[in-house]
Amino acid sequence: ALINAKRDRTATVTALGMQFEVPMKALSDKRVVDVLANVNRTDEDVYRTLGVMLGEQMGELVDAVTDEDGTVDSAALALAFVRIVTSDELKNC
């Protein structure tokens, strides 16, 4: 069906100088939709949602925003989230 063909597509999105493959199916996931609709989302919401959207790629993102002392930069994660969900690639896929 047409809906399955659209959900099977992926978008290549750049955030923080890295490229991620985001399956369109992830954007239909209720967990993602609920967080995107919530203007009062928390850092934990962002983290979980990125995990749903990126799958195994989430580890690469976390590694990229983690300092040598193990501090995970929540502002960098938030920036990646915004760059991904507002990307033209997702809108046009």
N, C-alpha and C positions, 0 to 999 in steps of 0.2 A: 504494500500500500504506500501511498505518497507520504504519509506521516512517518512511516518507518524509514523511508529513504532519506528524509530530512534529518531525522534523529541519528542516523548512522554517519552523518558527515562530521568532520572535525574542522576546527579553525586553528590555525597557527597564530598564536598571540605572543607579542613581545612585551615583557615586563622586567624591569631592572636589568636590561641588557641581555636577558635570557629568552629563549623561545620555548613556548609550551604548546602542546597539542591539547586542545580542549574539545572533548566530544560534545556535540550539540545535545545529546541525550542528557548530559549532566545538568543542562540549563532547565530541563523539564522536571528535574528531581524536586519533590516537594520541599526537601530540606533546603535546597538552594533558593527556590522561589520564596519561601517564608522569610529567609534572611534578607533577600534583596528587597522585599516589601517592607521590612522593618527598619524605620529610620533610627531606632534606638538600638542598633546592633552593637554587640560587645566585641572585644578583641577575640574572645573564645568563639563567638559566632563566625567571625571572619576566618579564623584558623580552621574550624570544622568545614566551612563552606569551600575554602580553597582545597581542602583535602578531598572533598567530593568531586570538585571540578577537575583537579589535576591528577588524582589517583596516585600512582607510584612516583610521579614527577614532583610531588609535594616534598619529598626528601631533598631533592636538588635545590628547591627554593629555600627550605629551612637552612640547609648548609650555607647557601649564599648570604643569608641575613644573620648568620651566627658569628659573633666575634670569637677571637682566639680563646677568651676566658669562658666561653659557653653561653654568653648573653645573647638571647634571640631578640633582635630589634623588631619590636611590635609595630613601630611606625613604618618600617620598610615592608613588613607583611601587609599592612593596611594599604600602602602605596601600590604594591603588587596587585592586591585585590581590586582596587579602583581601576588600575590600568587594564586589568583583564576584563572586568565586567563592562567597562565603557569602550572597549576596543572596537574599531571599525570592522575588524575581521569577524568578530562574533555577530555584529549587527548585519553584516552582509552575507553570512554563511547560510 
